[in-house]
C-alpha cells in the first residue's frame, strides 16, 4: 500500500504543513478505492497538488471530531454533490468513533446542500477492538486512544502485504502500543518536546515508549506544533528506541 501525507501539521497555519490528513492507496496496478484518514482544512486541495483524484475516494475515516481533523468533510460532501461535470453516484462510507451520526447530522443541518443528492452516504460508528473489512478490500482495526474528554480512535490498515497504523491525537495509552505491534509503519503524533508536554498529546519520550512496547521498526512523526523542529523531535525519539524515525512531509508518498 501507499500512504500520501496531505497534512502533517496542526491547527496552526503553516505554509509547509497542512492540517492533518492522509490518503491510503493500494499498490500501483492494484484495484481498490482510496481511503482518507482525517481531513483538516485544505485536504482536498492538497490531494490535487499530490496528483490524487479525490473522486476515487470511497471511504473516510476520522480519528476524532476536532475541527483541525474534520473541516474538509464539509468540502468533500459539498463537492460530491455540486462539482462539475456531474454529482457523485458511488456509495461513500464514513467511519469514526461514537458520535459520528450526530456530528454528520449537525454538519448537514448547518449546510443542507451537503445532504447527498445522487449517492448513498453510509455512516459507521466503530467499536474499539472490532475489525471491519471495506467493500474495496481494506482490513481495518481500531483501538480507543486517550485525547482528553474528546477521546478518539487509532487505526490499523492492511490489504495483502503491509500494515499501517495511524495514532490520531492521543497521549500515551497501552492500547496504541498493542494496536501497533508488528506494524510496518506507525504514523504517530508528537506535538511538543518533552519539557513542554501537554495533556492529550505525545512528546518524544512517550512516542519512544510506544515504539519500544510495540516493536514497530519505522515511524513517521506528525502533528508537530510550529514551536518545535520536527527533525529534532524525530532524532530525540530515535535516540530512545531502535526504530527508524523521521518527520512526515506534506505531499510525500511512502510505500509500505
C-alpha beads as a LAMMPS data file, in Angstrom:
LAMMPS data file: protein, C-alpha beads

256 atoms
255 bonds

1 atom types
1 bond types

-500.0 500.0 xlo xhi
-500.0 500.0 ylo yhi
-500.0 500.0 zlo zhi

Masses

1 110.0

Atoms # bond

1 1 1 0.000 0.000 0.000
2 1 1 0.968 3.663 -0.290
3 1 1 0.455 6.488 2.186
4 1 1 0.403 10.093 0.975
5 1 1 0.679 12.755 3.650
6 1 1 -1.689 15.618 2.869
7 1 1 -1.181 17.396 6.172
8 1 1 1.376 16.706 8.879
9 1 1 0.733 19.839 10.912
10 1 1 -1.747 21.130 13.454
11 1 1 -4.453 23.753 13.782
12 1 1 -1.735 26.444 13.425
13 1 1 -1.442 27.563 9.761
14 1 1 1.943 26.847 8.178
15 1 1 2.994 27.161 4.523
16 1 1 4.772 23.804 4.590
17 1 1 2.500 21.746 6.874
18 1 1 -1.243 21.470 6.428
19 1 1 -3.857 20.399 8.941
20 1 1 -3.994 16.628 9.493
21 1 1 -4.965 14.497 6.510
22 1 1 -3.769 11.291 4.852
23 1 1 -4.671 9.219 1.801
24 1 1 -4.076 5.468 1.723
25 1 1 -3.988 3.741 -1.663
26 1 1 -3.334 0.210 -2.935
27 1 1 -0.021 -0.562 -4.569
28 1 1 0.301 0.654 -8.134
29 1 1 -1.584 -1.598 -10.517
30 1 1 -3.891 -2.962 -7.811
31 1 1 -7.609 -2.282 -7.855
32 1 1 -9.347 -0.760 -4.869
33 1 1 -10.682 2.549 -3.673
34 1 1 -8.756 5.265 -1.908
35 1 1 -9.122 5.954 1.810
36 1 1 -8.856 9.333 3.524
37 1 1 -7.950 9.373 7.216
38 1 1 -8.848 12.750 8.742
39 1 1 -9.431 15.764 6.544
40 1 1 -8.393 19.043 8.044
41 1 1 -8.769 22.313 6.181
42 1 1 -7.304 22.178 2.663
43 1 1 -7.110 18.389 2.406
44 1 1 -8.862 18.218 -0.979
45 1 1 -6.675 20.930 -2.472
46 1 1 -3.507 19.199 -1.311
47 1 1 -4.782 15.914 -2.764
48 1 1 -4.934 17.641 -6.140
49 1 1 -1.405 19.005 -5.644
50 1 1 -0.272 15.431 -4.925
51 1 1 -1.871 14.216 -8.162
52 1 1 -4.614 12.239 -6.394
53 1 1 -8.179 12.174 -7.695
54 1 1 -10.428 12.923 -4.710
55 1 1 -13.373 11.434 -6.636
56 1 1 -11.776 7.983 -6.300
57 1 1 -12.088 8.128 -2.500
58 1 1 -14.724 5.687 -1.260
59 1 1 -14.003 5.737 2.478
60 1 1 -13.378 8.468 5.014
61 1 1 -12.097 7.562 8.479
62 1 1 -11.971 10.036 11.345
63 1 1 -9.868 9.660 14.470
64 1 1 -11.959 12.265 16.336
65 1 1 -14.085 15.303 15.593
66 1 1 -11.932 18.319 16.389
67 1 1 -12.140 20.858 13.535
68 1 1 -8.467 20.625 12.535
69 1 1 -9.164 16.975 11.627
70 1 1 -12.621 17.296 10.072
71 1 1 -13.203 20.666 8.357
72 1 1 -12.796 19.298 4.827
73 1 1 -15.598 16.799 5.369
74 1 1 -17.748 19.810 4.513
75 1 1 -15.730 20.430 1.337
76 1 1 -15.894 16.752 0.359
77 1 1 -19.654 16.415 0.778
78 1 1 -20.298 19.710 -1.000
79 1 1 -18.053 18.771 -3.929
80 1 1 -19.650 15.307 -4.141
81 1 1 -22.967 16.988 -4.907
82 1 1 -22.003 20.009 -6.939
83 1 1 -18.568 19.661 -8.572
84 1 1 -18.816 19.562 -12.412
85 1 1 -19.310 17.689 -14.600
86 1 1 -21.752 15.546 -12.598
87 1 1 -22.650 14.673 -9.000
88 1 1 -21.262 11.616 -7.254
89 1 1 -23.138 8.347 -7.733
90 1 1 -20.884 5.875 -5.892
91 1 1 -21.570 4.983 -2.271
92 1 1 -19.450 6.879 0.250
93 1 1 -18.732 5.323 3.644
94 1 1 -17.688 7.496 6.573
95 1 1 -16.306 5.779 9.688
96 1 1 -15.382 7.153 13.074
97 1 1 -15.762 6.846 16.827
98 1 1 -19.022 7.166 18.728
99 1 1 -20.886 10.358 17.910
100 1 1 -20.360 10.194 14.145
101 1 1 -24.054 10.165 13.216
102 1 1 -24.825 13.169 15.413
103 1 1 -21.754 15.011 14.107
104 1 1 -22.649 14.496 10.437
105 1 1 -26.294 15.378 11.064
106 1 1 -25.280 18.659 12.701
107 1 1 -22.944 19.471 9.808
108 1 1 -25.654 18.746 7.240
109 1 1 -28.162 20.658 9.340
110 1 1 -25.951 23.727 9.121
111 1 1 -25.477 23.257 5.350
112 1 1 -28.463 21.342 3.875
113 1 1 -26.762 21.403 0.462
114 1 1 -24.343 18.760 1.811
115 1 1 -27.034 16.083 2.023
116 1 1 -26.403 13.502 -0.738
117 1 1 -28.239 14.144 -3.996
118 1 1 -27.490 11.031 -6.010
119 1 1 -25.332 8.723 -3.902
120 1 1 -25.665 6.766 -0.680
121 1 1 -23.852 8.039 2.417
122 1 1 -23.190 5.266 4.923
123 1 1 -22.131 6.159 8.457
124 1 1 -20.354 3.562 10.591
125 1 1 -19.621 4.253 14.254
126 1 1 -16.777 1.858 15.035
127 1 1 -16.354 -0.142 18.213
128 1 1 -12.799 -0.272 19.616
129 1 1 -11.300 -3.743 19.365
130 1 1 -13.513 -4.841 16.499
131 1 1 -12.333 -5.032 12.918
132 1 1 -14.110 -4.271 9.673
133 1 1 -13.464 -5.086 6.034
134 1 1 -14.400 -2.449 3.478
135 1 1 -16.079 -3.224 0.181
136 1 1 -12.824 -2.419 -1.608
137 1 1 -10.811 -4.924 0.435
138 1 1 -9.240 -2.905 3.244
139 1 1 -8.925 -4.650 6.590
140 1 1 -9.253 -2.091 9.369
141 1 1 -8.778 -2.483 13.110
142 1 1 -9.218 0.294 15.637
143 1 1 -8.376 0.997 19.259
144 1 1 -9.567 3.638 21.692
145 1 1 -6.937 6.285 22.429
146 1 1 -6.771 8.998 25.079
147 1 1 -7.234 12.526 23.751
148 1 1 -8.747 14.044 26.852
149 1 1 -12.518 14.411 27.006
150 1 1 -12.725 14.083 23.203
151 1 1 -11.339 10.532 23.167
152 1 1 -10.722 9.067 19.737
153 1 1 -9.609 6.089 17.681
154 1 1 -6.306 4.920 16.251
155 1 1 -6.460 2.784 13.103
156 1 1 -4.559 -0.144 11.633
157 1 1 -4.935 -0.712 7.874
158 1 1 -3.878 -3.756 5.887
159 1 1 -4.510 -5.044 2.396
160 1 1 -2.459 -8.057 1.422
161 1 1 1.062 -7.208 2.498
162 1 1 1.837 -4.220 4.657
163 1 1 0.427 -2.993 7.962
164 1 1 -0.048 0.717 8.643
165 1 1 -1.092 2.322 11.955
166 1 1 -2.166 5.933 12.441
167 1 1 -2.357 7.200 16.006
168 1 1 -4.568 10.246 15.648
169 1 1 -4.272 12.680 18.559
170 1 1 -3.525 10.957 21.844
171 1 1 -1.429 10.867 24.956
172 1 1 0.294 7.650 25.988
173 1 1 -2.033 4.665 26.132
174 1 1 -1.232 0.965 26.124
175 1 1 -3.954 0.307 23.536
176 1 1 -1.992 2.216 20.878
177 1 1 1.155 0.170 21.529
178 1 1 -0.871 -3.032 21.246
179 1 1 -2.527 -1.889 18.001
180 1 1 0.880 -1.014 16.511
181 1 1 2.550 -4.300 17.470
182 1 1 4.394 -5.708 14.461
183 1 1 3.192 -2.996 12.066
184 1 1 5.391 -1.923 9.160
185 1 1 4.815 1.788 9.747
186 1 1 3.445 3.845 12.637
187 1 1 2.335 7.394 11.883
188 1 1 2.404 8.923 15.338
189 1 1 1.653 12.359 16.684
190 1 1 4.418 14.168 18.584
191 1 1 3.112 17.614 19.384
192 1 1 5.854 19.082 21.597
193 1 1 9.231 18.407 23.137
194 1 1 9.383 16.639 26.490
195 1 1 9.821 19.828 28.500
196 1 1 6.531 21.207 27.205
197 1 1 4.403 18.049 27.099
198 1 1 0.667 18.734 27.330
199 1 1 -2.264 16.566 28.334
200 1 1 -3.872 14.726 25.442
201 1 1 -0.753 14.673 23.264
202 1 1 2.582 12.891 22.936
203 1 1 6.174 14.044 23.327
204 1 1 9.347 12.167 22.277
205 1 1 9.744 10.113 25.470
206 1 1 6.170 8.844 25.220
207 1 1 6.414 8.137 21.494
208 1 1 9.582 6.140 22.139
209 1 1 7.810 4.191 24.880
210 1 1 5.051 3.235 22.453
211 1 1 7.642 2.257 19.840
212 1 1 9.558 0.058 22.287
213 1 1 6.404 -1.622 23.568
214 1 1 5.035 -2.252 20.071
215 1 1 8.285 -3.305 18.403
216 1 1 7.434 -1.252 15.324
217 1 1 10.521 -0.539 13.233
218 1 1 9.542 2.530 11.234
219 1 1 7.891 5.715 12.495
220 1 1 6.677 8.957 10.923
221 1 1 6.052 11.851 13.293
222 1 1 3.204 14.241 12.575
223 1 1 1.113 16.869 14.384
224 1 1 4.179 18.844 15.484
225 1 1 3.430 22.373 16.679
226 1 1 5.430 25.140 14.952
227 1 1 7.498 25.965 18.032
228 1 1 9.455 22.735 17.531
229 1 1 11.588 21.367 14.712
230 1 1 10.099 18.027 13.550
231 1 1 13.559 16.732 12.613
232 1 1 14.862 17.407 16.117
233 1 1 11.886 15.639 17.708
234 1 1 12.421 12.674 15.378
235 1 1 16.099 12.496 16.330
236 1 1 15.146 12.546 20.000
237 1 1 12.672 9.689 19.567
238 1 1 15.236 7.684 17.589
239 1 1 17.777 8.123 20.386
240 1 1 15.370 6.454 22.820
241 1 1 14.417 3.406 20.744
242 1 1 15.686 1.233 17.900
243 1 1 13.240 2.291 15.197
244 1 1 13.832 4.335 12.070
245 1 1 12.169 7.668 12.893
246 1 1 11.607 10.627 10.593
247 1 1 9.244 13.596 10.344
248 1 1 6.327 13.222 7.953
249 1 1 6.479 15.513 4.922
250 1 1 3.422 17.013 3.263
251 1 1 2.689 15.755 -0.279
252 1 1 5.192 12.924 0.036
253 1 1 4.137 9.330 -0.649
254 1 1 5.515 6.480 1.460
255 1 1 5.470 2.854 0.266
256 1 1 4.576 0.310 2.917

Bonds

1 1 1 2
2 1 2 3
3 1 3 4
4 1 4 5
5 1 5 6
6 1 6 7
7 1 7 8
8 1 8 9
9 1 9 10
10 1 10 11
11 1 11 12
12 1 12 13
13 1 13 14
14 1 14 15
15 1 15 16
16 1 16 17
17 1 17 18
18 1 18 19
19 1 19 20
20 1 20 21
21 1 21 22
22 1 22 23
23 1 23 24
24 1 24 25
25 1 25 26
26 1 26 27
27 1 27 28
28 1 28 29
29 1 29 30
30 1 30 31
31 1 31 32
32 1 32 33
33 1 33 34
34 1 34 35
35 1 35 36
36 1 36 37
37 1 37 38
38 1 38 39
39 1 39 40
40 1 40 41
41 1 41 42
42 1 42 43
43 1 43 44
44 1 44 45
45 1 45 46
46 1 46 47
47 1 47 48
48 1 48 49
49 1 49 50
50 1 50 51
51 1 51 52
52 1 52 53
53 1 53 54
54 1 54 55
55 1 55 56
56 1 56 57
57 1 57 58
58 1 58 59
59 1 59 60
60 1 60 61
61 1 61 62
62 1 62 63
63 1 63 64
64 1 64 65
65 1 65 66
66 1 66 67
67 1 67 68
68 1 68 69
69 1 69 70
70 1 70 71
71 1 71 72
72 1 72 73
73 1 73 74
74 1 74 75
75 1 75 76
76 1 76 77
77 1 77 78
78 1 78 79
79 1 79 80
80 1 80 81
81 1 81 82
82 1 82 83
83 1 83 84
84 1 84 85
85 1 85 86
86 1 86 87
87 1 87 88
88 1 88 89
89 1 89 90
90 1 90 91
91 1 91 92
92 1 92 93
93 1 93 94
94 1 94 95
95 1 95 96
96 1 96 97
97 1 97 98
98 1 98 99
99 1 99 100
100 1 100 101
101 1 101 102
102 1 102 103
103 1 103 104
104 1 104 105
105 1 105 106
106 1 106 107
107 1 107 108
108 1 108 109
109 1 109 110
110 1 110 111
111 1 111 112
112 1 112 113
113 1 113 114
114 1 114 115
115 1 115 116
116 1 116 117
117 1 117 118
118 1 118 119
119 1 119 120
120 1 120 121
121 1 121 122
122 1 122 123
123 1 123 124
124 1 124 125
125 1 125 126
126 1 126 127
127 1 127 128
128 1 128 129
129 1 129 130
130 1 130 131
131 1 131 132
132 1 132 133
133 1 133 134
134 1 134 135
135 1 135 136
136 1 136 137
137 1 137 138
138 1 138 139
139 1 139 140
140 1 140 141
141 1 141 142
142 1 142 143
143 1 143 144
144 1 144 145
145 1 145 146
146 1 146 147
147 1 147 148
148 1 148 149
149 1 149 150
150 1 150 151
151 1 151 152
152 1 152 153
153 1 153 154
154 1 154 155
155 1 155 156
156 1 156 157
157 1 157 158
158 1 158 159
159 1 159 160
160 1 160 161
161 1 161 162
162 1 162 163
163 1 163 164
164 1 164 165
165 1 165 166
166 1 166 167
167 1 167 168
168 1 168 169
169 1 169 170
170 1 170 171
171 1 171 172
172 1 172 173
173 1 173 174
174 1 174 175
175 1 175 176
176 1 176 177
177 1 177 178
178 1 178 179
179 1 179 180
180 1 180 181
181 1 181 182
182 1 182 183
183 1 183 184
184 1 184 185
185 1 185 186
186 1 186 187
187 1 187 188
188 1 188 189
189 1 189 190
190 1 190 191
191 1 191 192
192 1 192 193
193 1 193 194
194 1 194 195
195 1 195 196
196 1 196 197
197 1 197 198
198 1 198 199
199 1 199 200
200 1 200 201
201 1 201 202
202 1 202 203
203 1 203 204
204 1 204 205
205 1 205 206
206 1 206 207
207 1 207 208
208 1 208 209
209 1 209 210
210 1 210 211
211 1 211 212
212 1 212 213
213 1 213 214
214 1 214 215
215 1 215 216
216 1 216 217
217 1 217 218
218 1 218 219
219 1 219 220
220 1 220 221
221 1 221 222
222 1 222 223
223 1 223 224
224 1 224 225
225 1 225 226
226 1 226 227
227 1 227 228
228 1 228 229
229 1 229 230
230 1 230 231
231 1 231 232
232 1 232 233
233 1 233 234
234 1 234 235
235 1 235 236
236 1 236 237
237 1 237 238
238 1 238 239
239 1 239 240
240 1 240 241
241 1 241 242
242 1 242 243
243 1 243 244
244 1 244 245
245 1 245 246
246 1 246 247
247 1 247 248
248 1 248 249
249 1 249 250
250 1 250 251
251 1 251 252
252 1 252 253
253 1 253 254
254 1 254 255
255 1 255 256
